[in-house]
Amino acid sequence: MTELKMRFLQLLRWSEKYTKTDMVYLAAGGFWMTVAQAVSSLSALLLAIALANLLSQETYGTYKYVLSIAGLFAVFTLPGMDTAYTRAAAKGEVGTYRALTAARLKGSALGALFALLGSAYYYFLGDNANLAIALLVIAATLPFFDTFGLYSSYLSGRGRFDLMAKYHALTQTVSIGVLVVTAMLSDSLIALLCAYFIPLILVRILLYIHTFRTVPNERDTEKDTETVTYGWHLTLMNVLGVIAGNIDKILIWHFLGPVQVAIYTFAVAIPEQLKGPLKGVSDLAFRKFATQSVDEVRNGLPSLWRKMALYALALLTLSLVYILLAPYIFQFLFPQYMESVLYSQVFMLSAVGLVGTIPLAIIGAHRKIKEQYVFFTSQPTLQIVLYFLMIPTFGIMGAIVARFIMRVLYAGQSVIMLTNSFKKEPVV
């Protein structure tokens, strides 16, 4: 085994002459990212099959609607702290997790208060006790749901992709198992929400404690402040992105009803699974480029463009294969949702635009705050406008086309932004 391993390492090093990439790093991290994504995709597929057969379209649509509302409130958990801590951990500043955790708990407490106000609205003015109770569940779980997932950022920053994959597999297994059993026993919206939130919270708290009890308690007030401030910047610049990422299902629910939300959800479900491996690639890029100088990044751009072109070609090929197979996939797995097929095929073409995650990872790794504000403000603003214009008029297809347009613009703007961010300054 040792000899085979050495030969494989030699092969990877030899290939670097042609790929111009650290293939050993990519293979090691990429393997575990692939494992994590395989577990995530398989568990998501099994859950989708189970819920498609166990729940009515109306219940499933309402369940996804409430999760979208929870997604809006999640902005109060300061999600930008995750990326900020990944960057800090990659630079060896591991003790900042305490300051980040405290900041997230304070922010999420404010979010819980707004969720309580939303619950009161639905109960007293909206005349919908079910949604009122659903928002109570969100208020009770919000401070804990994302806050204690910070261990994943630590592992990513330290390059422990093996543990990331194993912990991700554990959380997915527990969450999916509890949800499926609950759906088998009950069609209750509240029961489903509790089955979704509570197991994940408990597992994340345990993994948080397990991970950080081994981390040195080295405190540096200046580093704490810098990382927390960067986390705030990343959160603020992503507020519109969080809204854009959840408002589509909310608008479809209000204009078309819960059944159409269910149809739309299954239309984008399989293409959305592409985000998993792309997230893995961007995580690898983030840590790698966080340790490089500006000159190293600038000199590597010509090679990066070639790699991205090949990556885009691979994504296009995958999209075309999926378009051909989509009718058979739905007929076999989701026969109740054959109406979703056309929407899913159109949406899959937009996968090529997700190649833009790599330039964004590089910009984030080098803390280009101004550029990120411009990108994460302009992109979701246009997306929200398109949703409001197209969903009431064209229904589900309007949402699909809006997302297609935005992914094309996403790729183009990210490439332009990276080029401008690392261009050489003129010699005076």
Beta strands, then each sheet from edge to edge (+ up, - down):
end
